[in-house]
Amino acid sequence: MSIEAEQAVLGSLLRKPELMDDCYLNSNDFDPDGPNSLVMESLSWAHERFVDKQNPFDFVVLAEHWGNQLQKIGGISYLMNLRESVPSVNNFDHYQNIVRETHIQRMARIALREATATGEVNIADTVDKLQQIAEMRPEGQASGPVKMSDVLEDHHKKIRERGSRAGITGAKTASDDLNQMGGGHQKGDVTIVAARPSIGKTAFIVNDSTAAAKSGSTPIIFSAEMPSEDVSERYICSIGNIDSKKVRAGMLTENDWHNYSQALDILDSLPIYIDDTPGMTIEYIRRQVKNMQKKFRNLIIYIDYLQLIESEKKFSNNADRVNHVSKQLKHIARTFNVPVVAISSVGRKCEERNDKRPMMSDLRESGNIEFDADIIIFLYRDDYYYPDTVRKGIIELIVAKGRKIGTGTIEMVFNRKTGRFINLTQEEKEKLAEKVREHERQGHSKR
């Protein structure tokens, strides 16, 4: 029955390629000893590569790309038989449910067989593994269209609640001005924080997640770049206002130790979680978010950083993988109704321009990031490039895209030694603006 279901899924996809958008299966769900796993892999490849084409599953293109591998299972003839043999594409969801359930049963048998192979069964590990397998089931079906007046039921209560929270409707950010601009990080939104190396991306995440935790949210940091201890030290330095070089060298003064102790107490009181699992995949992140949502309300997800996140799917190049990860981050935000804040790297092209502030075209390895994100914030420090700048110690938060909040530039003080972001007072903003104007009046270029 499972083989027939696999063939029905593939035949439905070949007859109606747009069903790929509703397909939650991948090649791993198919019998590894049969031919259909390779067919699914080839269809996934074609869908990612030729998504804009009317028929991404062109038999000639598939045969040309997969060559001998496809020939071993019957080549184009096998694909044509799959397409013609499917009873009805209307039962596609039923077919893929059978395939996924069969895969779960297969994985469960393998897990139990491995657990009993040595005669020493670790019940806790086995149960945990079986639970992970069970969570492979797809999310609930979409609710479908609803009447707009039903959507607005009790909407007036939300407006009153927003007013009682002084305009902060989401998780607080690291910046007071950004809070006023967008009301905090909103559920379902993806925010990209991008910059060149060593500008302050991770420091921003540290400050941002600390502010979110203090406002009642539960941040989870998925750190693909640095181990959890290194990231945790950044929290200590930022919260305790301690020079990070002293921490790395172990040369703290008596006052530093006092600040260190206080920072530990504050960090202990905040519900901040970190995961530095090596080689983490976007599918792994999704599973963890699903598990954490059962335990905590008001989750906010941080990714450090997007280009380092892998996938359980196979891609022929990095650009396709990053596109997939970007798209899945949006799905996670929408499916679990949580804010997602992801760091992204920026290409070096911006450094070739006179104005070295990044633009959306500088986002590395993916054009999808620009479209998937609700908000894109570039970080820029003039003193990174020009040590004698009048903007020394200032970091700019350039909101280049704001789907609901608009665009603009926010300036903050950035203490590089401690990694702390500090809001500018109105008086400090005015003094800085006057300083810049005076600098320009003296004939210096505007930076």
URBELWO-V199454 format. One record per run of one state. SS is the DSSP state (hx for helix, st for strand, lp for the rest). FROM is the first residue (numbers start at 1). LEN is the number of residues. If there is no record, write none. Layout:
SS;FROM;LEN  SS;FROM;LEN
//
This chain:
lp;1;1  hx;2;14  lp;16;1  hx;17;6  lp;23;4  hx;27;3  lp;30;6  hx;36;14  lp;50;9  hx;59;14  lp;73;2  hx;75;11  lp;86;3  hx;89;29  lp;118;5  hx;123;12  lp;135;13  hx;148;4  lp;152;3  hx;155;10  lp;165;6  st;171;1  lp;172;4  hx;176;7  lp;183;2  st;185;1  lp;186;4  st;190;6  lp;196;5  hx;201;14  lp;215;3  st;218;6  lp;224;4  hx;228;13  lp;241;3  hx;244;6  lp;250;4  hx;254;16  lp;270;3  st;273;3  lp;276;5  st;281;1  hx;282;14  lp;296;3  st;299;6  lp;305;1  hx;306;3  lp;309;1  st;310;1  lp;311;7  hx;318;19  lp;337;2  st;339;8  lp;347;1  hx;348;5  lp;353;7  hx;360;3  st;363;1  lp;364;4  hx;368;5  lp;373;2  st;375;6  lp;381;1  hx;382;4  lp;386;8  st;394;9  lp;403;5  st;408;8  lp;416;4  st;420;4  lp;424;2  hx;426;16  lp;442;6
//
